[in-house]
Amino acid sequence: MERSRRKIILSWCMYDWANSAFAATIMAAVLPFFYSSVAGASLSKTTASSYWGYTNTIAMLIVAFSAPILGALADHMGMKKKFLAGFAALGIASTVSLVSVGRGEWFLASTFYILGMVGFSGGNNFYDSLLPHVAGDEDIDRISSYGYAMGYLGGGLLLIFNLAMIMKPGFFGIPDAEWGARYSFVTVAIWWAVFSIPILKNVSEPPIVPIAGESSHPLRASLQRLSLTFHNLRKYREAFKFLAAFWLYNDGIGTIISMAVIFGAEINIAQEHLIGAILAVQFVGIPFSILFGHLAGKIGPKRAILLGLGIYSGIAIGGYFIQTALHFWLLAILVGFVQGGTQALSRSLFGTLIPKSRSAEFYSFYDVSSKFAGIIGPLVFGLVGQMTGSSRLSIVALVIFFIGGGLILLTVDEKEGRRKAF
């Protein structure tokens, strides 16, 4: 591989390294516990878990309804990178603002988190849309997997530092563990900002491919592109069948990511075990994300994803029986086996089923699928928790998403989808 192409690929992967700090510290490890114990101090633990679920639902609704229009607009105007930069800036500013959240201020924490999630998820849409332009058909699975592996490594390294700040605040001159958590939010913002520079500097904006009869007015043109996409559903039938499958099974994956720690806090697992287990997911995920990329080369990405969904179903059932910190650790390690690989191969498989010239538009639909998944899963989690007084049955309910998504995925014809896309 020539040096310039290696530099472009590495720069693209570095954005996973950059924003995975948000996924690890804010979404998965530190903020959920902080939300339950500090921001939600005036709430019962079950109510705090439910409110956290609703907060995730609101964030996903905002992104889900805005992403398709923005994706089409980016394709029309050739502004994938500018939209990426704008959403990243929103996420970074909202993340650093979390340092101001005090005890009992759950509403303020929810507000900043919603804005941060919009920035994180919106930016990922345009980051993902650059993948088909950075990678070729022969290495798209491998490069997508490398991106996830780098994300796990970057997010994990910062999470180690954040965990040290929380467990040993005096060593850093920090008053206590609560302020250790608050300052960890600041480190995430700095990390995200600094390591976003390579993709913005070294990855080129893909060329604009105009559509016949397209309006010169940007918003009208974006709506025309969306309309055309809906009319072409039959032409790209395999891609949209995949989206239906992804919509279901990613619901389960996303809910496990966003709700695991606050569920652990609800059943009185200590913070150091919760954050430590999430840290284990980060580092276990590095080799297994790469392994899934190689596995896809041998058995195909669809079969590799189905294997991951089978393991996820077992994890969801096992979650009902968690009693000790050891149980939580064991399930977290199992999640590390499949989380990055399943999501990386989903991203790359979709990239082979769509036309490259409209990647931002199509990846916006991919993003919408993931965000609608992020709406239903946490909402179900919150509702079941409030109705039953415990979130254990909420975990078991996720099995239906893995099984349903897997059954639809079985119907996707990869070869036919690729033939139609190119």
C-alpha positions as CSV (number, residue, x, y, z in Angstrom):
1,M,0.0,0.0,0.0
2,E,1.5,3.3,-1.0
3,R,2.4,5.8,1.7
4,S,-0.2,8.4,0.9
5,R,-3.0,5.9,1.0
6,R,-1.8,4.5,4.3
7,K,-1.8,8.1,5.7
8,I,-5.3,8.7,4.5
9,I,-6.6,5.4,6.0
10,L,-4.8,6.0,9.3
11,S,-6.2,9.6,9.4
12,W,-9.7,8.2,8.8
13,C,-9.2,5.6,11.5
14,M,-8.0,8.2,13.9
15,Y,-11.5,9.7,14.2
16,D,-12.6,6.4,15.7
17,W,-9.7,6.9,18.2
18,A,-10.9,10.5,18.8
19,N,-14.6,10.2,19.4
20,S,-14.5,6.7,21.1
21,A,-13.4,8.6,24.2
22,F,-17.0,9.9,24.3
23,A,-18.4,6.4,23.8
24,A,-16.2,4.9,26.5
25,T,-16.2,7.6,29.2
26,I,-19.5,9.5,28.6
27,M,-21.9,7.0,27.1
28,A,-20.7,3.8,28.8
29,A,-18.6,4.2,31.9
30,V,-18.3,7.4,33.9
31,L,-21.3,9.6,33.1
32,P,-24.0,6.9,33.7
33,F,-22.7,6.2,37.2
34,F,-22.3,10.0,37.7
35,Y,-25.9,10.5,36.5
36,S,-27.2,7.9,38.9
37,S,-25.2,8.9,42.0
38,V,-24.6,12.7,41.6
39,A,-26.9,14.3,39.0
40,G,-29.7,12.0,39.9
41,A,-29.1,12.1,43.7
42,S,-32.6,13.3,44.3
43,L,-34.1,10.4,42.4
44,S,-34.4,6.7,43.3
45,K,-32.0,4.4,41.5
46,T,-34.6,2.8,39.3
47,T,-36.0,6.3,38.4
48,A,-32.5,7.5,37.5
49,S,-32.0,4.5,35.3
50,S,-35.4,5.2,33.6
51,Y,-34.6,8.9,33.1
52,W,-31.2,7.9,31.6
53,G,-33.1,5.7,29.1
54,Y,-35.4,8.5,28.2
55,T,-32.5,10.9,27.8
56,N,-30.9,8.5,25.2
57,T,-34.3,8.2,23.5
58,I,-34.7,12.0,23.0
59,A,-31.1,12.4,21.7
60,M,-31.7,9.6,19.1
61,L,-35.0,11.1,18.0
62,I,-33.3,14.4,17.2
63,V,-30.5,12.8,15.2
64,A,-32.9,10.3,13.4
65,F,-35.1,13.0,12.0
66,S,-32.3,15.4,11.0
67,A,-29.8,12.9,9.6
68,P,-31.4,12.1,6.2
69,I,-31.8,15.7,5.1
70,L,-28.3,16.7,6.3
71,G,-26.8,13.6,4.6
72,A,-28.4,14.5,1.2
73,L,-27.4,18.1,1.7
74,A,-23.8,17.1,2.3
75,D,-23.8,15.0,-0.9
76,H,-25.3,17.8,-2.9
77,M,-22.9,20.5,-1.7
78,G,-19.8,18.3,-1.2
79,M,-19.6,19.2,2.5
80,K,-19.2,15.8,4.3
81,K,-16.1,17.0,6.1
82,K,-17.6,20.4,7.1
83,F,-20.7,18.7,8.5
84,L,-18.4,16.2,10.4
85,A,-16.4,19.2,11.8
86,G,-19.6,21.0,12.9
87,F,-21.2,18.0,14.7
88,A,-17.8,17.2,16.3
89,A,-17.6,20.8,17.6
90,L,-21.1,20.5,19.1
91,G,-20.3,17.3,20.8
92,I,-17.0,18.6,22.2
93,A,-18.6,21.8,23.5
94,S,-21.4,19.9,25.2
95,T,-19.0,17.3,26.7
96,V,-16.8,19.9,28.4
97,S,-20.0,21.6,29.7
98,L,-20.8,18.5,31.8
99,V,-18.1,19.6,34.2
100,S,-20.6,22.2,35.5
101,V,-23.3,19.6,36.5
102,G,-23.8,19.5,40.3
103,R,-25.6,17.2,42.7
104,G,-29.3,16.8,41.9
105,E,-29.0,18.5,38.5
106,W,-30.2,15.6,36.4
107,F,-32.1,17.8,34.0
108,L,-28.9,19.8,33.2
109,A,-26.9,16.6,32.8
110,S,-29.6,15.2,30.4
111,T,-29.5,18.4,28.4
112,F,-25.7,18.4,27.9
113,Y,-25.7,14.7,27.2
114,I,-28.4,15.0,24.6
115,L,-26.4,17.8,22.8
116,G,-23.3,15.7,23.1
117,M,-25.0,12.6,21.6
118,V,-26.3,14.7,18.7
119,G,-22.8,15.8,18.0
120,F,-21.3,12.4,18.4
121,S,-23.9,10.5,16.4
122,G,-24.3,13.2,13.7
123,G,-20.5,13.3,13.2
124,N,-20.4,9.6,12.9
125,N,-22.8,9.7,10.0
126,F,-20.4,11.8,7.9
127,Y,-17.4,9.9,9.2
128,D,-18.9,6.6,8.1
129,S,-19.9,8.1,4.7
130,L,-16.2,8.7,4.0
131,L,-15.4,4.9,4.4
132,P,-16.3,3.8,0.8
133,H,-14.1,6.6,-0.6
134,V,-11.2,5.7,1.7
135,A,-11.4,1.9,1.2
136,G,-11.7,-0.3,-1.8
137,D,-14.1,-3.3,-2.1
138,E,-11.2,-5.7,-1.3
139,D,-10.3,-4.1,2.0
140,I,-13.4,-2.3,3.3
141,D,-14.2,-4.9,6.0
142,R,-10.6,-4.9,7.2
143,I,-10.3,-1.1,7.3
144,S,-13.6,-0.7,9.1
145,S,-12.5,-3.2,11.6
146,Y,-9.2,-1.4,12.1
147,G,-11.1,1.8,12.8
148,Y,-13.1,0.1,15.5
149,A,-10.0,-1.4,17.0
150,M,-8.3,2.0,17.1
151,G,-11.4,3.4,18.7
152,Y,-11.3,0.8,21.4
153,L,-7.6,1.5,22.0
154,G,-8.0,5.2,22.1
155,G,-11.2,5.2,24.2
156,G,-9.6,2.6,26.5
157,L,-6.4,4.5,27.1
158,L,-8.2,7.6,28.1
159,L,-10.6,5.6,30.3
160,I,-7.6,4.2,32.2
161,F,-6.6,7.8,32.9
162,N,-10.1,8.8,33.9
163,L,-10.4,5.8,36.1
164,A,-7.2,6.8,37.9
165,M,-8.6,10.4,38.3
166,I,-11.7,8.9,40.0
167,M,-10.0,6.3,42.1
168,K,-6.9,8.3,43.2
169,P,-8.1,11.9,42.9
170,G,-5.4,13.2,45.5
171,F,-2.6,12.0,43.2
172,F,-3.9,14.5,40.6
173,G,-4.6,17.3,43.0
174,I,-8.4,16.7,42.7
175,P,-10.6,17.1,45.8
176,D,-12.6,13.9,45.5
177,A,-14.0,11.2,43.2
178,E,-16.9,13.3,42.2
179,W,-14.6,16.0,40.8
180,G,-12.4,13.3,39.3
181,A,-15.5,12.3,37.2
182,R,-16.2,15.9,36.3
183,Y,-12.7,16.6,35.1
184,S,-12.8,13.3,33.1
185,F,-15.4,15.0,31.0
186,V,-13.0,17.8,30.2
187,T,-10.3,15.3,29.1
188,V,-12.8,13.6,26.7
189,A,-13.5,17.0,25.0
190,I,-9.7,17.7,24.7
191,W,-9.0,14.2,23.3
192,W,-11.8,14.4,20.8
193,A,-10.8,17.8,19.6
194,V,-7.1,17.0,19.2
195,F,-7.4,13.7,17.4
196,S,-10.1,14.9,15.0
197,I,-7.5,17.0,13.3
198,P,-6.0,14.2,11.0
199,I,-9.2,13.3,9.3
200,L,-10.0,17.0,8.6
201,K,-6.5,17.7,7.4
202,N,-5.6,14.5,5.4
203,V,-8.8,13.0,4.0
204,S,-10.1,14.7,0.9
205,E,-13.7,15.7,0.4
206,P,-15.2,13.2,-2.2
207,P,-16.2,14.8,-5.5
208,I,-19.8,15.9,-6.0
209,V,-21.8,13.7,-8.4
210,P,-24.8,15.8,-9.6
211,I,-28.2,14.1,-10.3
212,A,-30.0,14.9,-13.5
213,G,-32.7,17.6,-13.0
214,E,-31.5,18.4,-9.5
215,S,-32.4,21.9,-8.1
216,S,-29.6,24.4,-7.6
217,H,-31.2,25.3,-4.2
218,P,-29.4,23.2,-1.6
219,L,-32.4,22.3,0.6
220,R,-34.7,21.6,-2.3
221,A,-31.9,19.5,-3.9
222,S,-31.5,17.5,-0.7
223,L,-35.2,16.8,-0.5
224,Q,-35.1,15.7,-4.2
225,R,-32.3,13.3,-3.4
226,L,-34.3,11.9,-0.5
227,S,-37.3,11.5,-2.7
228,L,-35.2,9.7,-5.3
229,T,-33.8,7.4,-2.7
230,F,-37.3,6.4,-1.6
231,H,-38.3,5.8,-5.2
232,N,-35.2,3.6,-5.7
233,L,-36.0,1.3,-2.8
234,R,-36.5,-1.6,-5.1
235,K,-33.2,-1.0,-7.0
236,Y,-31.2,-1.1,-3.7
237,R,-33.5,-3.7,-2.1
238,E,-30.7,-5.6,-0.4
239,A,-29.3,-2.5,1.2
240,F,-32.7,-1.6,2.7
241,K,-33.3,-5.2,3.9
242,F,-30.0,-4.9,5.6
243,L,-31.1,-1.6,7.2
244,A,-34.2,-3.3,8.6
245,A,-32.1,-6.0,10.1
246,F,-29.6,-3.5,11.4
247,W,-32.4,-1.4,12.9
248,L,-33.5,-4.3,15.0
249,Y,-30.2,-5.9,16.2
250,N,-28.4,-2.6,16.7
251,D,-31.2,-1.7,19.1
252,G,-30.0,-4.4,21.4
253,I,-26.4,-3.5,21.0
254,G,-26.9,0.2,21.5
255,T,-29.0,-0.4,24.6
256,I,-26.4,-2.7,26.2
257,I,-23.8,0.0,25.6
258,S,-25.8,2.9,27.0
259,M,-27.6,1.1,29.9
260,A,-25.1,-1.4,31.2
261,V,-23.4,0.8,33.8
262,I,-26.5,2.4,35.1
263,F,-28.1,-1.0,35.4
264,G,-25.0,-2.2,37.4
265,A,-25.3,0.9,39.7
266,E,-29.0,0.0,40.2
267,I,-28.1,-3.5,41.5
268,N,-25.3,-2.0,43.7
269,I,-22.2,-3.1,41.9
270,A,-19.3,-0.8,43.0
271,Q,-18.2,2.0,40.6
272,E,-14.7,0.6,40.3
273,H,-16.0,-2.7,39.1
274,L,-18.4,-1.1,36.6
275,I,-15.8,1.2,35.1
276,G,-13.2,-1.6,35.2
277,A,-15.5,-4.0,33.3
278,I,-16.2,-1.3,30.7
279,L,-12.4,-0.8,30.4
280,A,-12.0,-4.5,29.8
281,V,-14.5,-4.3,27.0
282,Q,-12.3,-1.6,25.4
283,F,-9.2,-3.7,25.4
284,V,-10.8,-7.1,24.6
285,G,-12.5,-5.4,21.7
286,I,-9.2,-4.4,20.1
287,P,-8.0,-7.9,18.9
288,F,-11.5,-9.2,18.5
289,S,-12.5,-6.3,16.2
290,I,-9.5,-7.2,14.0
291,L,-10.3,-10.9,14.3
292,F,-13.8,-10.3,13.0
293,G,-12.4,-8.4,10.0
294,H,-10.3,-11.4,9.1
295,L,-13.2,-13.8,9.9
296,A,-15.3,-11.9,7.4
297,G,-12.7,-12.6,4.8
298,K,-13.2,-16.4,5.4
299,I,-16.9,-16.8,6.0
300,G,-18.3,-13.5,4.8
301,P,-19.4,-10.5,6.8
302,K,-23.0,-11.6,7.0
303,R,-22.2,-14.9,8.7
304,A,-19.7,-13.2,11.0
305,I,-22.4,-10.7,12.1
306,L,-24.9,-13.6,12.7
307,L,-22.3,-15.3,15.0
308,G,-22.0,-12.1,17.0
309,L,-25.8,-11.8,17.3
310,G,-26.0,-15.3,18.7
311,I,-23.5,-14.4,21.4
312,Y,-25.3,-11.2,22.2
313,S,-28.5,-13.2,22.7
314,G,-26.7,-15.2,25.4
315,I,-25.4,-12.0,27.0
316,A,-28.9,-10.5,27.3
317,I,-30.3,-13.7,28.9
318,G,-27.3,-13.8,31.2
319,G,-27.8,-10.2,32.3
320,Y,-31.0,-11.3,34.1
321,F,-29.0,-13.4,36.5
322,I,-26.3,-10.9,37.4
323,Q,-25.8,-10.9,41.2
324,T,-22.1,-10.1,41.7
325,A,-19.3,-8.0,40.3
326,L,-17.7,-11.1,38.8
327,H,-20.9,-11.8,36.8
328,F,-20.8,-8.3,35.4
329,W,-17.1,-8.7,34.5
330,L,-17.8,-12.0,32.7
331,L,-20.6,-10.6,30.6
332,A,-18.6,-7.5,29.8
333,I,-15.8,-9.6,28.5
334,L,-18.2,-11.5,26.3
335,V,-19.5,-8.1,25.0
336,G,-15.9,-7.2,24.1
337,F,-15.7,-10.3,22.0
338,V,-18.4,-9.2,19.6
339,Q,-19.3,-5.6,20.0
340,G,-16.7,-3.9,17.8
341,G,-16.6,-6.7,15.2
342,T,-20.3,-6.8,14.8
343,Q,-20.6,-3.0,14.4
344,A,-17.5,-2.7,12.1
345,L,-18.8,-5.4,9.8
346,S,-22.3,-3.9,9.7
347,R,-20.8,-0.6,8.6
348,S,-18.6,-2.1,5.9
349,L,-21.3,-4.5,4.7
350,F,-23.7,-1.6,4.1
351,G,-20.9,0.3,2.3
352,T,-20.7,-2.5,-0.3
353,L,-24.5,-2.4,-0.9
354,I,-24.8,1.4,-1.8
355,P,-23.7,3.7,-4.6
356,K,-20.5,5.5,-3.6
357,S,-21.6,8.8,-5.1
358,R,-24.4,9.1,-2.6
359,S,-22.7,7.6,0.4
360,A,-23.5,10.4,2.8
361,E,-27.2,10.2,1.9
362,F,-27.3,6.4,2.3
363,Y,-25.2,6.4,5.4
364,S,-27.7,8.9,6.8
365,F,-30.3,6.2,6.5
366,Y,-27.9,3.8,8.1
367,D,-27.5,6.3,10.9
368,V,-31.3,6.7,11.1
369,S,-31.6,3.0,11.5
370,S,-29.1,3.0,14.4
371,K,-30.8,6.0,16.0
372,F,-34.3,4.7,15.8
373,A,-32.8,1.6,17.4
374,G,-31.5,3.9,20.0
375,I,-35.0,5.3,20.5
376,I,-36.8,2.0,21.1
377,G,-34.3,0.1,23.1
378,P,-33.7,2.6,25.9
379,L,-37.4,3.5,25.9
380,V,-38.3,-0.1,26.4
381,F,-35.6,-0.4,29.1
382,G,-37.0,2.6,31.0
383,L,-40.7,1.6,30.7
384,V,-40.1,-2.0,31.8
385,G,-37.9,-0.9,34.7
386,Q,-40.6,1.6,35.9
387,M,-43.4,-1.0,35.5
388,T,-41.6,-3.8,37.3
389,G,-39.5,-1.9,39.7
390,S,-36.3,-3.6,38.4
391,S,-34.4,-3.5,35.1
392,R,-33.6,-7.2,35.0
393,L,-36.5,-8.0,32.7
394,S,-35.5,-5.0,30.6
395,I,-32.2,-6.8,29.8
396,V,-34.0,-10.0,28.8
397,A,-36.3,-8.1,26.4
398,L,-33.3,-7.3,24.2
399,V,-33.2,-10.9,22.9
400,I,-36.1,-10.2,20.6
401,F,-34.1,-7.5,18.8
402,F,-31.1,-9.8,18.2
403,I,-33.3,-12.7,17.0
404,G,-35.5,-10.5,14.8
405,G,-32.6,-8.7,13.3
406,G,-30.7,-12.0,12.6
407,L,-33.7,-13.5,10.8
408,I,-34.0,-10.5,8.5
409,L,-30.3,-10.4,7.9
410,L,-30.5,-14.0,6.7
411,T,-32.6,-12.8,3.7
412,V,-30.0,-10.3,2.5
413,D,-28.3,-11.4,-0.8
414,E,-24.8,-9.8,-0.6
415,K,-23.9,-10.6,-4.2
416,E,-27.1,-9.2,-5.6
417,G,-26.8,-6.1,-3.5
418,R,-23.2,-5.4,-4.7
419,R,-24.2,-6.0,-8.3
420,K,-27.0,-3.4,-8.0
421,A,-24.8,-0.8,-6.2
422,F,-22.0,-0.6,-8.8
